[in-house]
Amino acid sequence: MVLPFSLKSSNSYLIATFLFLGLTIVPLFLVKPVLAQSLEPLNPRDMNMKISGEFTFASVGDLMIRRPASQLADADVQAALQLISEADLSFGNMEGELGNLREFEGPLNGFMGTHEVAADLKVMGFDMVNRAQNHLLDSEVAGMLSTNNLLDAAGIVHAGSGRNLDEAAAPVFLELAQGRIALVGMHAPIFPEHRRLAATVQEGSLGGRAGLNMLNYSETILVTEEQFASLKKVRDQFQEYRFNYDNPRPLVRNESANSLRFPASSSGRDDPTYRVAAAGELPGTVDYTLNSRDVSRILRSIRNARQYADYVVATAHIHQSQSVLEQQHLSTMPPAFYVDLAHQAIDTGADVFVGHGVQTLRGIEIYQGKPIFYGLGEFFRESLWDLPAVLGMVDADQTSDRYQFSRNFGNSTQSLESLVAISHYDEGELIEVRLYPTELGSDGPDSRLGIPRLAKHDKAREILERVQRLSQGFGTNIDIDGSVGIIRVN
């Protein structure tokens, strides 16, 4: 159950490649507006952040945590956790589910951690978490409810999931001495089958499926005129064989001159759509179109949160990449729809937009004087935690795909590098954002893999220089002072 209030306590071959890959590069200057229902603006006095004096907000990416870690007597771990505990407000994305492994009666699947984690996150200083993420139903609805109940008991406010869509989409609130905080969470599905995670509206005794606040979309892959002609030729040649079948697919109708749908398998996958890239657009880019009803619902929740809260956090778990040429989950540049969504969230009333999902870092933007984090990486990444091995059902395997995923995903350690972002405010204005690089034990034993610690100087600078480069396209300057990145806001 999500409680509304809580208290804080402490492309030929390239074409073929396009057919089998999935997503693209939309230059940021080609951002198209997301269609959404127009909302009446609030009174200007209600649109401002209303927390007086000094105020700090700590934000991290994914909390893929399976066991308690706050008690570790490791100075670097404690230094990372201290950043969370010392902030006035601390937030992360709860990636996975929690339950009592001895008593849980639902299916123990996927990313399931022990029930003690919820209280441990509170000890670390986390106040709010997002729950709209792709592992929400790893252990089905029972796992979702178990996790939410444990977070409630620990006093951690959570948004983005619920017993129906109204509950999943609504803002949740946290009462602090400095004022009331609101959180709105959302998720865009990675694969068509992930649409099952979406909560539905309950009307009387009908509907009301439990799940998350889903941001649905359609996608079109941009190709050159030559590539488009090749795709159309292949598709039309397929049709020469359609009369061999009793029930051939109907022919595609009402296509524009520069777009086409190419048949996928008959397994229920969405047929990919292609169109000719316009001047200035890069072939291989994925052009996403968001579901306008979903966008309207999300913006309505942010607007409502703005009216009733003094500080509003909007957060999204989004894995989508700019181009089919990028490796999934390691896309360092946000697609155009993501940038526009974040801007609309700020324009509607959010004081900060925190993005997560991809397992690497993305750039940072200061928009209208407010921070947008397009990807903060994974603060905890205990993905090596394998329930069958933990429960004694199979042998632990250091040659498995899971092991490779956990230690060397994409032949890189980027998924084991992250940031803690501390946003500093004074009298309702953002003054600076300090960035503290962390790393997750890439050279250490399996037992410590995925637990955050402050990165040492050389690694810290490497991380910061990457984020510095990725942020330049947003006009964001990051100064590096030792092992800390600083964004100074005028």
N, C-alpha and C positions, 0 to 999 in steps of 0.2 A: 504494500500500500504506500502511496506517496502522500506524505503529510504536507499540508500547505504551509506550516510554520515550524520553525525550530530555533533553538538558541545556540549560539557559539560558546563553546567552553574552552578552550585553550587555543614505290610501289612493279611485260609479263610477271617476273618473280616478285617484284615489289607489290604488284596487284594481288598475287597469290598470298603474299605475306599479309597484306591488308585484310584479306578475307578471314584469316585465322587469328589475327590479333584482335584487340578490341577497343582501343580508346584513343586524345590528340593535342596539337600546338596552336592554340588560339592566341595570337599576339594580344597583349593587353590593350593596345590602342584600338582593337576591333571589338571591344566589349559591347554586347548588345543588351539592351535592358530586358530584364525578366518581366513578363507580363503578369501583373497582379492587380487585384481590385484596389482602386484608389481609396485611401483612408484619409479622413479628415484630420488635419494636424491638431495636436493638443495645444492648449494654452502655452505660450512661450515659457512661462514660469515653471511649467511642469516638464519641459523638455530638457532642462539642465540637470546635471548631476547635483545633488543636494546634500552632499556630505561636506561639512565644513572642516577646516583645519587640515592637518596632514593625514594621509590615508594611503595604505599600500595594499596592492593586490598581487598575489603570487599565482601564476598560472603555469601549468605543465601540460604535457600531452597525455599519452596513455598510461594508465595505471594497470599494467598487465601483471598483477601481483597475486601470488598463490599462497604465500606463507607470511606471517608477521616478520617485520624487519626492523622495527623502531629500536629494539633493545641492543642491536649490534654495537659492540665496542670498537668501532672502526672510525677513526677520526674523520676520514674523508666522507664516509657515509653520513655521519652525524652532522658534518658541515653542510651537506646538501639538504638534509632534513631540517636543519635549523632555519634555512631560508623559508621553508614552508611554515614552520611554527611561529616565526617572528612576524610574519605578515598579518595585517589586520583581517584579511580575507584570503583564503587559499582554495584553489580549484584544480581538478584534474578530470580526466575521462576514465570512468570505471570500465575497463576492457575485459569482459568476461563475467562470470557468475561466481557466487559464493554459497556454500552450504556446509552443514555438518556432515562430513563424509561417512560417518558411522550411522547416522539416523536419517539422512535424506532419502525420501521415497521416490523421487523422480529419477529420470535417467541421468547417469553420471557420464556426460559427454563433453568433449571439447575443452574449452578453457574454464575449468571449475576449480576455484581455490577454496581453502578452508574457511570456516565461519569466523575464526578469530581475526581475519584480515580487516573486517569492518571496524572493529574497535581499535585496531592498530593504526588504521588510517586516521582515525580521530586523534590518537596520541601524537601522530606525526604533525597534526595541525590542519588536516584537510577539513573544510567546512561544507563544500558543495562539489558534486560530481555529476557528469553527464551520464545518462544511461541509454541513450539512443545510439546504439552501435551494433555491428554485424554479428557479434557473439551473444546477443541478448537471449536468444532461445536455443543456445547450445544444449542446455538441459531442459528445454521446453518451458512452458509457462511456470512449472513448478520451480525451476531454477531462477527465473526472473523474480517471482514473488519472494522466494527465499532471500535473494540478494537484497531486494528492496526493503524487506522487513528487517534484515540485519543492519542495513544502513540507517533505517529509522531508529532502531534501538541504540545505535552508536551516536545518534544526533547529527548525522550527516545528511544534508538536504540533497535531493536528487531530482533531476528533471529528464523528460524525453521518453519515458516509458510509463505504462499503466494498464489497467484492466480494460480500458477502451480508449478511443482516440481523444475524447475530450480530456481525459486524465493525462494522457501522454503529451498532449500539445500544450496544456495549460502552463503558465509560469508558476514556479514555486518560489517561496519567500523565506528569507532568513533574517531574523532580528538581531542586529548588533547594537552596541552602545552608540556607534556612530550614525546609525540609521538602518533603514530596511533595504535588504538586497534581494534582487529577483534574478532568476535563472530560467532561460528557455533553451531546450535542447532539441536537436534534429539530426537526421541521418539520411544520406542518399545511397540506395542499394548498389552493391558492386555487380552482382549477377542477377538475371531475371528471377532465379529461384529465391533470392533474398526478399522478394516482395512479400513473402509469407510473414515476414517480421512486422509488417505494418499493422498497427492497431486500427480498428474500425469503429465507427460511430454506433452507439447504442441508441435505438429508438424504441421506446417501450420495452418489450421483452425480446426484440429482435436485434441481431448484430451484437456489437460490443466485444469483438475479439481483442484479446490482450495482445500487446505488442508495443511498437515504438512510433514516434512522430516521424513519419516517412516523407521524404522529399523526392518524389518521383520525377522522371525525366525521359526524353527520347534523345537519340543521338544520330548524327549524320557525319560521315567521314568525307573530308574534302580531298578531291583528286584533280589532276590536270585534265585538260580537254582530251588529250591522247589516252590517258588512263580511263577516263569516262567512256570513250568510244570502245575501248577494249572490253571493259566490263559489260557494256550493253550488247556487244557482239557475242560474248560468251553466253550471256543470259538468253538472248534470242535463239542461239543455236541449241540450247537446252530444250527449247519449246518444240523443236523438230521431233522429239521423242515422246511428247506428252500423250499421244494416242495409243501408246503401248499400255496405258494404264486405264483401269475402269473409272477411277475418280481422280483425274489430274487436278492440280491446283488451278484455280481460276487465273486468267491472265490479269496482270496488274493494269489498272485503269487510272485515268486522271493524273498521270505523272506530268510534271513540268518538263520543259525541254532540257533542263540542266540537272535533273535529279532522277534517280532510279533506285528501286529496291532489288536487291540480289537475293535469290533464295538461299536460305540456310538449310540445315537438316530438317527432318520432319519430327524432331524430338520436342518441339515446343519452344525452341530458341527463337528469339526475335530475328527477323530478317534484317541484315544490315542495310542501311540507306546510304547512298553516295550522292554527292553533288559536285559540280565544277567549282573550284575555288575562285573566288572573285579576286580582283586586283588587290594585292597587299596581303592576301591570305596564303598560308603555307600549306601545301598538300601534305596530307597525313594528319592534319589537325582534326580533332573531333569537335563538332559544333553541337553543343547540348541545348536542348529546349526543356526548361523546367515546367512541371505541371502547375498551371496558374492557380488552381484551387489550393494546392499545397502551399505555394508561396503566399497566397493571401491569408491562409490560416496561420502560418508562422509569423507573418508581419503583424497580424492582429494580436497575437499573443505578446509580441514584443511591445506593441503600442500599449496594450493593457498593463503590462508590467511597468512601463514607463510612468504611467499615471499613478500607480500605487506604490512605487519604490523609489528610493533615493539613488540607487546605483543598479544598473541593469547589465547582466552578462548574457550575451547570445553565444551559443556554441554549436558547432557542427562536426560530425564525424564523416569525413568525405575522403574517399580514396581515388577519385577520378583524376586522370592525367590530361595534359593538354594534347598529346599526340599518341598515335598507335605505335610510334617508334620508341616510346619510353617504357621502361620495365615497370610492370604493375607493382604498386606499393612503394616504389622508389622514385616517383616523379617529384622533382624538386620545384617545379613551377605550377602554380594553381591554374586550372582552366578558367576561361573568361567568365563563365557563369558563376563561378565561386567568388571572383572578385566583385562582380555586380551584386551578388547576394549579400556579401559582407557590407558593401556600401549601403544597400537598402536597409539592412538591419540597423546600421548606425543612423541613417537618416530618419528611421522610424522611431528611434529612441534608445538603442543600445549604447552603453558607455564603452564597451569593449566587445570584440568578436574574437573568440578563441577557436581555432581550427586544429583538428587532429585527424588521424586515420592513416595517412601514408606513414611508412616506417622510416622516415628520414625527415630532415629539417627543410623548411621552406622559408621564404623571405617574410619580412615584417613591413607593414605599412602604417603610417600615421595619417589617418583620414579624418578631416574635420577636427583635428586635435585629439583624436581617439585612436587607440592602438588596435590593429588587426594582425593577429598571428595566424598565418596561413598554414602552419604546420610546426608544432613544437616537438615532434618526435615522440619517443617513448621514455617516460620517466622511469617506470619499472618495465622490464621485459623478461619475465620469467616464463618464456614460451617453451623452455626445455622441460617444464613440469608436466609429466606424462602420467595421467591417472592409472592406466593399466600397469605401468611399472611401479608407481608409488604404492598401489594396492597389492603388489605381489603376484600379478596375473601373468606377466611376461618379464623377460630379462631386459634390463636397461641396455640400450643399444647406442653406442657412440658412432655408428656408421649410418644411422637412419636419416631419412629426409628431414625429420623434425630437428635432429641435431644440426644438420647443415643450415636449416632455416634459423635456428637459434643463434648460431655462432658466426656464420659467414653468409648471410642472406644476400644474394646477388653478387657473390664474391667480393663482399665489402663489409666493413664494420660500421657503416653509416647507421644501420638500424640500432646500433648499440651506443649511439651518441645523441645527446639531447640538450635541452636548455631549460633552466628555470628562469622565467621572465618576471621581474618585479616592477610593476608599474607604480610610480610615485606621483601622488596628487597633492595639491595644496589649494585649499579653498575651492574645490571643485574643478580645478584645472590640472591637466596632465603636465607634469614638469619634466620627467625623464622616465626612461625604461632601462633598467639594468638587466643584462643577460649573463647568466652564470652557466657555463658549459658543464655538462655531466657526462660520464661514461659508465658503462654497465659491466665492467670486468671482462673485457674481451680476451685478456691474457691470463685471467685467473681460473680457479677451479670451477667445475660445474656447480658446486654447491653455492657459489657466490655470484653466478652468472645472472645478470638481469637486475641486480640491486644497484641503485644509483649511488655514485660518489662524485665529488667535485673532480673535474678533469685536471690533470697536472698541466703545467704551463705550456709545453709544446703542443700537446693535444688540445688544450683549451684554445690556443691561438688558431690552430688549424680549423677547429669547429667555427670559431667566430669569423674567421676570414671567409669561410664558405657562406655563412649567413649574411655577412657584409656584402658579398658579391650578389647574392640572390635578392637582397633588399634594395639594391641600387635602382632596379627597374621601377620601383615604387617611389623613387625620390627620397628614400630613407638613408640617412648617413649614420653609420655606426662607428664610433670611436672605440679603439681597443686600448684599454688601460690595464696592462699586465694580463690577467686572466679573466677580465670582465669586459663585456661590451656595453657601451653606453649610447643610448639614443637621447639626445637633448631636444626637447620640444620648445619651439619659440612661442 
